[in-house]
Amino acid sequence: MAQALEEKSLNAPALTRDRIVLATGLAFVCALAWLFTVLAAEGMEASASQPWSLGQFAAVFLMWVIMMGAMMLPAVAPMVDSFITINRRRRERDAPYVATIYFLAGYLFAWAGYGAIATLAHWGLERAGLLDTMMQSSSLWLSGGLFLAAGLYQWTPLKEVCLTRCRSPIGFVLTEWRDGPLGAIVMGLRHGGYCIGCCAALMALLFAVAVMSLPWVAALTVLVMIEKLLPGEAFWRHAIGATLTAIGIVLIGRAAFESW
């Protein structure tokens, strides 16, 4: 018993150091992502009316991936902390362990997948004339449909499953652990997939309110953090869903009224 307590006291400083490194690193990366979002807003809006070149596709793809990171990093910190904690304990028991960077790479692959889909949607909507030069929906029908879909999605079993997995980092690590670098990448990819399942519909709302609208990006980030971090998951999920659904109905009603 005394030996176990001594080992715990010796390991605590190392674990605390790991967490400080994690917090500092995530804060730095998140700050860079938000800085890019701020600096890119004006340039993206200025080029929105131009035909898309390969460079434009790459720029929009990068924008979506970085914006995804800016919105998601604060909420995934508990998951990464759980990975570091269990990884540290495995290393101290001489069990297989892997650098955290591989786990984070899995998240990046997941975000890149979403970024590719969002980029194609962005291009398609702009080509169809449904986005204006501010990269905002020019159709009340589209805006209303996006809000209504995002609101109704909050009530679906898929949303509940994805959110439950995102809110239980220790449970995910314990049940989904895979050894080796590839295993860590797969873990990050799977958990990143659950996070996208939670937030994809919310992020799609950026097409309705302006893709590079910083206040809306910040507001959606807050919604993501509320859902994932605050107690009362069902309450917040349903409250957000009801609010978005109501907004969608109002916008669709307005579109129908104006089309008469």
Summary of the structure (lengths in Angstrom):
residues: 260
radius of gyration: 20.6
end to end distance: 78.6
largest distance: 79.9
contacts: 826
relative contact order: 0.13
helix: 84%
strand: 1%
